[in-house]
Amino acid sequence: MPRPDGSSLGTPARTRRLAAEVRAVRMVWRRDLLLYRRDGFAALLSMVQPLLFLFILGIGLSGLMPGIGRGDYQLFVFSGALVTAALGPAVAVGASLLWEKQAGFLREMLAGPVRRESLLLGKCLGGATIATVQGTLLLAAGPLIGVPARPLLIVMLAAQLGLASLAMTAVGVLAATFVRRPPTYGTAMSVLMAPLTFLSGAMFPLAGLPGWLRTLALADPLTYAVDALRRTVASQLPSAPPNLFRPLTIGAWHPPIVAEWALLAVLGLVPLIWSARRFSRTD
């Protein structure tokens, strides 16, 4: 006999519970996407910074580097611009969580018969999806600087952006569980993300840094996202300047791109689990 929620009396309780949790994740994920689609102007504004990064900073700094052409340097910073495009929406999820808590909307969601972890997962997936879309939009500017418009390359870059976006979103949500006010969160993330961006190799090769700075760069999760994207782009170029497109080195080891993907997955999973445990204990 069917139940009002569409399930049958013979359906195991565990299966019904799992279906309810999946619906909760999908509901929160879809809500964030709808909010993003309705605020198209904000989405366009968020693209200004990575475009400035690519076309203003890329052109300006290329003139300070002897022997490096403007086009080569723009290709070099392209992966950093992709990460920058995804970084803003990913970090904004934590602020959104705090604003919803202040407005009382989060309390209403927590009153539902679903686990808090499911709601948090929906927020993270929504933020990661939006960040991936933002980063993928920047791929349209790739052919203007010489990035091949090949379907396989676009799919590979979008997949890597999705993985990096999930990791950045999870870090932002974890940070939001340690603060109570959105302005405090915004200040803390601004202070945190600036050095992480500079140390990631987005603007200059890490090989030119002193040893202690290279060590700090290896502890930066954005380093592996930028390096994986850059090496993927370089693999599709007829020629890439070796002094700019030198792969990341850990001691004498050049980690393969697959290892960087695995590390990004771990860096996304650990803060996600940690934030879920903290979120389940907070009001």
C-alpha positions in Angstrom: 0.0 0.0 0.0 1.5 3.4 -0.9 2.3 6.0 1.7 1.6 9.7 1.4 5.3 10.4 0.7 5.2 7.9 -2.3 7.0 5.0 -0.6 5.4 1.7 0.3 4.8 0.1 3.6 7.1 -2.7 2.6 10.1 -0.3 2.0 12.7 -0.8 4.7 13.0 2.1 7.1 16.7 2.6 6.4 16.0 2.9 2.7 13.3 5.5 3.3 15.6 7.4 5.6 18.4 7.4 3.0 15.9 8.7 0.4 14.9 11.5 2.7 18.5 12.5 3.2 19.2 12.5 -0.5 16.1 14.7 -1.1 17.4 17.1 1.6 20.8 17.4 -0.1 19.2 17.9 -3.5 16.8 20.5 -2.1 19.6 22.7 -0.5 21.8 22.2 -3.6 18.9 23.3 -5.9 18.0 26.3 -3.8 21.5 27.7 -4.0 21.6 27.2 -7.7 18.3 29.0 -8.1 19.6 31.9 -6.0 22.7 32.1 -8.2 20.6 32.0 -11.4 18.4 34.8 -10.2 21.3 37.1 -9.3 23.0 37.1 -12.7 24.5 40.6 -12.2 26.5 39.5 -9.2 27.7 36.5 -11.2 29.0 38.9 -13.9 30.6 41.1 -11.4 32.5 38.2 -9.9 34.1 37.6 -13.2 35.7 41.0 -13.3 38.6 40.1 -11.0 39.8 37.0 -12.8 39.5 38.8 -16.2 41.6 41.7 -14.7 44.0 39.0 -13.4 44.4 37.5 -16.8 44.4 40.5 -19.2 45.7 43.4 -17.0 48.0 41.7 -14.6 49.1 39.2 -17.2 50.0 41.9 -19.7 51.6 44.2 -17.1 53.9 41.6 -15.4 55.0 40.1 -18.7 56.8 43.3 -19.5 58.9 43.0 -16.3 60.2 39.5 -17.3 63.0 39.6 -19.9 62.8 36.9 -22.5 59.1 36.0 -21.8 56.5 37.1 -24.3 53.1 38.5 -23.3 51.3 35.5 -24.7 53.4 33.0 -22.9 52.9 34.7 -19.5 49.2 35.0 -20.1 49.1 31.2 -20.7 51.0 30.8 -17.5 48.6 32.8 -15.3 45.5 31.3 -17.0 45.3 28.4 -14.5 45.6 30.9 -11.7 42.8 33.0 -13.1 40.6 29.9 -13.3 41.2 29.2 -9.6 40.6 32.8 -8.8 37.3 32.7 -10.6 36.2 29.7 -8.6 37.6 30.9 -5.3 35.1 33.7 -4.6 31.9 31.6 -5.0 33.4 28.8 -3.0 34.4 30.9 -0.1 31.0 32.7 -0.2 29.3 29.6 1.0 30.6 30.0 4.5 29.3 33.6 4.6 26.0 32.4 3.3 25.7 29.9 6.0 26.4 32.5 8.7 23.9 35.0 7.2 21.2 32.3 7.0 21.9 31.5 10.7 21.5 35.1 11.7 18.3 35.5 9.7 16.8 32.4 11.3 16.4 30.5 8.0 19.0 27.9 9.1 17.1 27.2 12.3 14.0 26.4 10.2 16.0 24.0 8.1 17.4 22.3 11.1 13.9 21.8 12.4 13.3 19.3 9.6 13.5 15.6 10.0 16.9 15.3 8.3 20.4 15.1 9.5 22.4 18.4 9.8 25.2 16.8 7.8 22.9 16.4 4.8 22.1 20.1 4.9 25.8 20.9 5.1 26.6 18.6 2.2 23.9 20.2 0.1 25.4 23.7 0.8 28.9 22.5 -0.1 27.8 20.8 -3.3 25.8 23.9 -4.2 28.8 26.2 -3.6 31.1 23.8 -5.5 28.8 23.7 -8.5 28.5 27.5 -8.6 32.3 27.9 -8.3 32.8 25.4 -11.0 30.4 27.2 -13.3 32.1 30.5 -12.6 35.5 29.0 -13.4 34.2 27.2 -16.5 32.8 30.5 -17.8 36.4 31.9 -17.9 37.3 29.1 -20.3 35.6 31.1 -23.0 38.5 33.6 -22.8 41.0 30.8 -23.3 41.2 31.0 -27.1 41.9 34.7 -26.9 45.3 34.0 -25.4 46.1 30.8 -27.2 44.4 28.0 -25.2 43.1 25.4 -27.6 39.3 25.2 -27.6 39.3 21.4 -27.6 36.3 19.5 -26.0 38.5 17.1 -24.1 40.6 19.9 -22.7 37.5 21.8 -21.6 36.1 18.7 -19.9 39.4 18.0 -18.1 39.7 21.5 -16.9 36.1 21.7 -15.7 36.5 18.4 -13.8 39.6 19.6 -12.1 37.9 22.9 -11.2 35.0 20.9 -9.7 37.4 19.0 -7.5 39.3 22.1 -6.4 36.0 24.0 -5.9 34.7 21.3 -3.6 37.9 21.5 -1.5 37.8 25.3 -1.3 34.1 25.2 -0.4 34.7 22.7 2.4 37.5 24.8 3.8 35.3 27.9 3.8 32.4 26.0 5.5 34.8 24.7 8.1 36.0 28.2 8.8 32.4 29.3 9.2 31.9 26.8 12.0 34.5 28.6 14.1 33.1 32.1 13.9 29.6 33.6 14.6 29.4 36.8 12.6 29.6 37.2 8.8 31.8 40.3 8.9 34.4 38.4 11.0 34.3 35.5 8.6 34.8 37.9 5.6 37.8 39.5 7.3 39.3 36.2 8.3 38.9 34.7 4.8 40.4 37.8 3.1 43.4 37.5 5.4 43.7 33.8 4.7 43.1 33.7 1.0 45.5 36.4 0.0 48.7 34.5 1.0 47.2 31.2 -0.2 46.7 32.8 -3.7 50.2 34.3 -3.8 51.9 31.1 -2.6 50.0 28.9 -5.1 52.2 29.8 -8.0 49.3 31.6 -9.7 51.4 34.6 -10.7 55.1 33.4 -10.7 57.0 30.1 -10.8 57.6 28.5 -7.4 61.1 27.5 -8.5 62.2 31.1 -8.0 61.2 31.2 -4.3 63.6 30.7 -1.4 63.4 27.3 0.3 61.2 28.3 3.2 58.6 29.9 1.0 58.6 26.8 -1.3 57.9 24.7 1.9 54.9 27.0 2.7 53.7 26.7 -0.9 53.7 22.9 -0.6 51.3 23.2 2.4 48.9 25.3 0.3 46.1 23.3 -1.3 45.7 25.9 -4.1 49.2 25.1 -5.2 48.1 21.6 -6.4 45.0 22.9 -8.1 47.0 25.6 -10.0 49.7 23.1 -10.9 47.3 20.4 -12.2 45.4 22.9 -14.3 48.6 24.4 -15.7 50.1 21.1 -16.6 46.8 20.1 -18.3 46.9 23.2 -20.4 50.6 22.8 -21.2 50.0 19.3 -22.4 47.7 20.6 -25.2 50.1 23.4 -26.3 52.5 22.9 -29.2 55.3 24.4 -27.1 55.4 25.7 -23.6 58.4 27.7 -22.1 60.1 25.3 -19.7 61.1 28.1 -17.3 57.4 29.0 -16.8 55.7 25.6 -17.2 58.0 23.7 -14.9 56.0 21.0 -13.0 55.7 21.1 -9.2 58.6 19.5 -7.4 58.5 17.9 -3.9 62.2 17.2 -3.2 63.3 15.3 -6.3 59.8 14.0 -7.1 57.4 15.5 -9.7 53.9 14.4 -8.5 51.7 13.2 -11.4 48.5 15.0 -12.0 46.5 12.1 -10.8 48.3 12.3 -7.4 47.4 16.0 -7.2 43.8 15.2 -7.9 43.9 12.6 -5.1 45.4 15.2 -2.7 42.8 17.7 -3.6 40.1 15.1 -2.9 41.6 14.4 0.5 41.9 18.1 1.2 38.2 18.5 0.4 37.1 15.4 2.3 38.9 16.1 5.6 37.5 19.6 6.2 34.0 18.4 5.0 33.9 15.7 7.6 35.4 18.0 10.3 32.9 20.7 9.5 30.0 18.2 9.5 31.0 17.0 13.0 31.2 20.6 14.3 28.0 21.6 12.5 26.1 18.7 14.1 27.0 20.0 17.6 26.1 23.6 17.0 22.7 25.4 17.0 
